């Protein structure tokens, strides 16, 4: 049975210890440390959040960065070739499942149940919303999820049935509706304070996070949910802050998970390089955020990139140091949902509802937030002749503008979400020519030059994890990672 460390250890080590490999959290039993069964919600909840930050900000941000074509593998190293070539198997990145579903989400589930039994509605609300968020992340990653029977091993439920993705989304929405009925009771209790790594005990922000997540889940099926979406938009009670964990330090085992696993744990920091897909778009538009996403190369101090998946390029073509390395920092926050993302979601929804003025207003707010995150000013870019000026038109063209800017904004913070968005909307579009051809349009996706998939397909999901199929006979049968889900653009 997993034991729960003290709060300080959860924050500085518990969230980082599993970034170098796919092993589950290994904490030796200690009579002075409570088990999941014995721990109270004020320990279980931050433990669950820390696990979530570790895997979402580590493995998922890494995979998302490659599959959103922000990054590609260097030609002088090979750490991430399997990601860049779409060659992941049922054995790849099982730590996402073992440590997020089997670790953090288990802690959140138990925290929710204990908090409900004890009338600790603040912990009940926050644990429930965070658990719903993790359900959302995983069902979009795998396609299906054992939500009805899962996380109940302590009750004998060791072989839960996996629920279809559409049903899972319905259950997430029901869970969010339920917790929103407990806001008044939650606000009447003493603050969770520093036990809340996301909002420092601010229940109003948890309420807004819940409603923003609800909007995001509803957008998976806009046509069916249009009335509910419009109602949420008109209510206007959505997130105006970042839902993030940001207490990282530039000290071993206390850093941002991706920085820790890539820059600190590996023998080389050369693996993650600029993909031409994003870098070409930033150069084309003189976007100053290029300096926040990439380093200049070591040859001539310029920004240069590989075409996606061109890791077999020779040293004659690309000498050592001739391409830009991804810029990462030990203190980078891990974002679950950002204020900019919520503005982009509203912009997209209003565009689909053909309410142009509101789509434009939220689009411009989102772009300004995405720039200001890096200390940049978007005013000139949004002016009449600006590179990112909103162009009213038919709904689909407005959506393309919005999602393209959201894709850029996700770099170095929510790349996994940009991967989901391309699956859902088809934007950025996929080029019909290779990235190194003269007719290539900057910013269009190109299949990896070393793809393992047939027919220039892109990856759409992770394989169902071996750690589940080995232990649960109800795990779905394997499908190819280019198999689309019910909410993907056809």
Secondary structure in CASP SS format (residue, H / E / C, confidence):
PFRMAT SS
TARGET T0000
AUTHOR 0000-0000-0000
METHOD secondary structure of the structure
MODEL  1
X C 1.00
X C 1.00
X E 1.00
X C 1.00
X C 1.00
X C 1.00
X H 1.00
X H 1.00
X H 1.00
X H 1.00
X H 1.00
X H 1.00
X H 1.00
X H 1.00
X C 1.00
X C 1.00
X C 1.00
X C 1.00
X C 1.00
X C 1.00
X C 1.00
X C 1.00
X C 1.00
X C 1.00
X C 1.00
X C 1.00
X C 1.00
X C 1.00
X C 1.00
X C 1.00
X C 1.00
X C 1.00
X C 1.00
X C 1.00
X E 1.00
X C 1.00
X C 1.00
X C 1.00
X C 1.00
X C 1.00
X H 1.00
X H 1.00
X H 1.00
X H 1.00
X H 1.00
X H 1.00
X H 1.00
X H 1.00
X H 1.00
X H 1.00
X H 1.00
X H 1.00
X H 1.00
X H 1.00
X H 1.00
X H 1.00
X H 1.00
X H 1.00
X H 1.00
X H 1.00
X H 1.00
X H 1.00
X H 1.00
X H 1.00
X H 1.00
X H 1.00
X H 1.00
X C 1.00
X C 1.00
X C 1.00
X E 1.00
X E 1.00
X E 1.00
X C 1.00
X C 1.00
X C 1.00
X C 1.00
X C 1.00
X C 1.00
X C 1.00
X H 1.00
X H 1.00
X H 1.00
X H 1.00
X C 1.00
X C 1.00
X C 1.00
X C 1.00
X C 1.00
X C 1.00
X C 1.00
X C 1.00
X C 1.00
X H 1.00
X H 1.00
X H 1.00
X H 1.00
X H 1.00
X H 1.00
X H 1.00
X H 1.00
X H 1.00
X H 1.00
X H 1.00
X H 1.00
X H 1.00
X H 1.00
X H 1.00
X H 1.00
X H 1.00
X H 1.00
X H 1.00
X H 1.00
X H 1.00
X H 1.00
X H 1.00
X H 1.00
X H 1.00
X C 1.00
X C 1.00
X H 1.00
X H 1.00
X H 1.00
X H 1.00
X H 1.00
X H 1.00
X H 1.00
X H 1.00
X H 1.00
X H 1.00
X H 1.00
X H 1.00
X H 1.00
X H 1.00
X H 1.00
X H 1.00
X H 1.00
X H 1.00
X H 1.00
X H 1.00
X H 1.00
X H 1.00
X C 1.00
X E 1.00
X E 1.00
X C 1.00
X C 1.00
X C 1.00
X C 1.00
X C 1.00
X C 1.00
X E 1.00
X H 1.00
X H 1.00
X H 1.00
X C 1.00
X E 1.00
X C 1.00
X C 1.00
X C 1.00
X C 1.00
X C 1.00
X E 1.00
X E 1.00
X H 1.00
X H 1.00
X H 1.00
X H 1.00
X H 1.00
X H 1.00
X H 1.00
X H 1.00
X H 1.00
X H 1.00
X H 1.00
X H 1.00
X H 1.00
X H 1.00
X H 1.00
X H 1.00
X H 1.00
X H 1.00
X H 1.00
X H 1.00
X H 1.00
X H 1.00
X H 1.00
X C 1.00
X C 1.00
X C 1.00
X C 1.00
X C 1.00
X H 1.00
X H 1.00
X H 1.00
X C 1.00
X C 1.00
X C 1.00
X C 1.00
X C 1.00
X C 1.00
X C 1.00
X H 1.00
X H 1.00
X H 1.00
X H 1.00
X H 1.00
X H 1.00
X H 1.00
X H 1.00
X H 1.00
X H 1.00
X H 1.00
X H 1.00
X H 1.00
X H 1.00
X H 1.00
X H 1.00
X H 1.00
X H 1.00
X H 1.00
X H 1.00
X H 1.00
X H 1.00
X H 1.00
X H 1.00
X H 1.00
X H 1.00
X H 1.00
X H 1.00
X H 1.00
X H 1.00
X H 1.00
X H 1.00
X H 1.00
X C 1.00
X C 1.00
X C 1.00
X C 1.00
X C 1.00
X C 1.00
X C 1.00
X E 1.00
X E 1.00
X E 1.00
X C 1.00
X C 1.00
X C 1.00
X C 1.00
X C 1.00
X C 1.00
X C 1.00
X C 1.00
X C 1.00
X C 1.00
X C 1.00
X H 1.00
X H 1.00
X H 1.00
X H 1.00
X H 1.00
X H 1.00
X H 1.00
X H 1.00
X C 1.00
X C 1.00
X C 1.00
X C 1.00
X C 1.00
X C 1.00
X C 1.00
X E 1.00
X E 1.00
X E 1.00
X E 1.00
X H 1.00
X H 1.00
X H 1.00
X H 1.00
X H 1.00
X H 1.00
X H 1.00
X H 1.00
X H 1.00
X C 1.00
X C 1.00
X C 1.00
X C 1.00
X C 1.00
X H 1.00
X H 1.00
X H 1.00
X H 1.00
X E 1.00
X C 1.00
X C 1.00
X C 1.00
X C 1.00
X C 1.00
X C 1.00
X C 1.00
X C 1.00
X C 1.00
X C 1.00
X C 1.00
X E 1.00
X C 1.00
X C 1.00
X C 1.00
X C 1.00
X C 1.00
X C 1.00
X C 1.00
X C 1.00
X C 1.00
X C 1.00
X C 1.00
X C 1.00
X C 1.00
X C 1.00
X C 1.00
X C 1.00
X C 1.00
X C 1.00
X E 1.00
X E 1.00
X C 1.00
X C 1.00
X C 1.00
X C 1.00
X C 1.00
X C 1.00
X C 1.00
X E 1.00
X E 1.00
X E 1.00
X E 1.00
X C 1.00
X H 1.00
X H 1.00
X H 1.00
X H 1.00
X H 1.00
X H 1.00
X H 1.00
X H 1.00
X H 1.00
X H 1.00
X H 1.00
X H 1.00
X H 1.00
X H 1.00
X C 1.00
X C 1.00
X C 1.00
X H 1.00
X H 1.00
X H 1.00
X H 1.00
X H 1.00
X H 1.00
X H 1.00
X H 1.00
X H 1.00
X H 1.00
X H 1.00
X H 1.00
X H 1.00
X H 1.00
X H 1.00
X H 1.00
X H 1.00
X C 1.00
X C 1.00
X C 1.00
X C 1.00
X C 1.00
X C 1.00
X H 1.00
X H 1.00
X H 1.00
X H 1.00
X C 1.00
X C 1.00
X C 1.00
X C 1.00
X C 1.00
X C 1.00
X C 1.00
X C 1.00
X C 1.00
X C 1.00
X C 1.00
X C 1.00
X H 1.00
X H 1.00
X H 1.00
X H 1.00
X H 1.00
X H 1.00
X H 1.00
X H 1.00
X H 1.00
X H 1.00
X H 1.00
X H 1.00
X H 1.00
X H 1.00
X H 1.00
X C 1.00
X C 1.00
X C 1.00
X C 1.00
X C 1.00
X H 1.00
X H 1.00
X H 1.00
X H 1.00
X H 1.00
X H 1.00
X H 1.00
X H 1.00
X H 1.00
X H 1.00
X H 1.00
X C 1.00
X C 1.00
X C 1.00
X C 1.00
X E 1.00
X C 1.00
X C 1.00
X C 1.00
X C 1.00
X C 1.00
X C 1.00
X C 1.00
X C 1.00
X C 1.00
X C 1.00
X C 1.00
X C 1.00
X C 1.00
X C 1.00
X E 1.00
X C 1.00
X C 1.00
X C 1.00
X C 1.00
X C 1.00
X C 1.00
X C 1.00
X C 1.00
X C 1.00
X C 1.00
X C 1.00
X C 1.00
X C 1.00
X C 1.00
X C 1.00
X C 1.00
X C 1.00
X C 1.00
X C 1.00
X C 1.00
X H 1.00
X H 1.00
X H 1.00
X H 1.00
X C 1.00
X C 1.00
X C 1.00
X C 1.00
X C 1.00
X C 1.00
X C 1.00
X C 1.00
X C 1.00
X C 1.00
X C 1.00
X C 1.00
X C 1.00
X C 1.00
X C 1.00
X C 1.00
X C 1.00
X C 1.00
X C 1.00
X C 1.00
X C 1.00
END
